[in-house]
Amino acid sequence: MKKVSIIGAGNVGANAAFYIGEKNFADVMLIDVVEGRAKGKALDLMEAAPVRYYDAKIDGSDNIEDIAGSEVVVITAGHVRKPQMSRLDLLETNAKVIDTIIPQIKQYAPGAILINITEPVDALTCYIWKKGKFDPKKVIGMTGVLDTTRFREFISKELQVSTANTTAVVIGGHHDYMVIIPRYASVEGIPITQLLPQEKIDNLVKRTRAAGSEILSYLKTATAHYAPAAALAEIVEAIIKDSKRVLCVSACLQGEYDVKDLCLGVPAIIGAKGVEKVIELQLTIEERHQFEESVAVIKNAVDTLEI
Amino acid sequence: MKKVTIIGAGNVGSSVALYLAEHKIADVYLVDIVEGLPEGKALDAEEAAPIRRYDIELRGCTDFSCMVDSDIVVITAGIARRPGMSRDDLLNTNAKIIKSVSEKAAQYAPNSIIIMVTNPLDVMAYLTLKTTGFALKRIVGMAGILDSIRFRYFVSNKLGISVIDTTAMVLGGHGDSMVPLPRYSTVAGIPITELMSKDDIDKIIERTRKGGAEIVGYLKTGSAYYAPAAAVAKMVECIVRDKRRILPCSAYLRGEYGIEGLFVGVPVMLGKNGVEKIIELELIPEEREALHTSASAVKTVIEKLENLGII
């Protein structure tokens, strides 16, 4: 069984371990600096295994050395938003957390593929890549899989159709400037632009943009963690199984979409080597414009960090 | 648990039973007129249950009465063409079988939804409709899903990507009368027309059109059954679990796409009532024409059966 380490045993990290366990495709090492937290959650998950029929090993540790031998390392460390906060407000605080993790990853799991979900995801994914001088193919930010799964759920609710084989493409940054492309959103291949009036689509797009805040406004003291963890598990599975999934992720671009040295959301083929290929879409002028706005926001954020 | 009866315990029928069991979708009754065949296959599959962890009921019987009160009846009955047999002889024989099976379905499972698999399925679905007098939405044929999943597999193969992210839309009947719609076929929502050359798409269409024959070419004495059974199982799942998935199936049209009073493969929403809705796509003239050609082929065969007095 291949090994996946998850740094950060909060709600997102623990739920990602849960989803990976349920699908039984990798052993999981949960890591957290808070003593006992990772171990306790891992033990709880293993005690559910006999009834849930998984035999993947889920273990916990407060020693980051235990990431050794991982094929994939998920970084879900740092702070999460509180109501009224923007994701970018977390930039400086969480960059400091990342600073402590990067050298450890370089030492103990130098060849692993890294998936970052620490907010703000695009900027910090870029920070990890640059600061750690990692191979850009091996650094991935979890953004679009979450945005698309939310959009797909809203589409299926609106049309009262199954979520299976709804598709969606969301590119750009994982924030208010995300670029949702309705003509690529489909039900069994039929574009939603043929199935819904523009006004309805606009509402779904708006809801998707604010979907993280919608959950936060309900939970108040916690952010969404089921859908984000499910999105993480989806990317991890594609890497572990080398399944060449086409997923929207924050990829470190080196000229694709005319963007250089920045990580942001694009559709990409995900397999054992990480981001195996960035798919370049033919964007309309309006979409291109939105995309460039997104690029500017992320670039500004990254520029404030010392790399 | 819902009850699904599968008429015909051949390779397709028994593979449908296996897929349904694996996903614990419903209790399954396999019915066949060949003594021992359905009982043997059902028992064999039951004996795998402890390892495969399904606890649905799987029964085999040769008496049609065991289909009583089924929620869904899948019809895969019929004989294969034998040497020296003309296509018309085959049609004639199988139409008689379908007619008699349909009468049994109406008798024992009057509230069921019928999924027609026996070819020519658009015609056989019509024959069942006439025989049972069931509501239109309760009879549906397995058509485009099979072609769509073959198409999707070929696309994923060509592009080197996971099949999970592909979609495809194939209307009309199987084979020559198939109407593929590449612009509604996508990878994660991106139309394949943006990802592949026209030449590659044409090759995939051609291979899909001959998808059944390709498998026969390998097997020689039999035809494909895993992919056809998987397609049927997907339809059953959508109905039993009220999935409301949009899938290309053969449904009775009353003016949709300009076609009246025939079963033709079109996108439908499948849910607990059967055909919940027929989706009318925007077609370009060539696509529309191809769909109408497919419909007239169905009409010709129906007329043949009417002349023989079977319908």
Interface residues (C-beta under 8 A of the other chain):
Chain A: Y53 Q160 V161 S162 A164 N165 T167 A168 V169 Y184 A185 S186 V187 E188 G189 I190 Q194 L195 A238 S243 K244 R245 V246 L247 C248 P267 I269 I279 L281 Q282
Chain B: R53 G160 I161 S162 I164 D165 T167 A168 M169 L181 Y184 S185 T186 V187 A188 G189 I190 E194 L195 C238 K243 R244 R245 I246 L247 P267 M269 I279 L281 E282
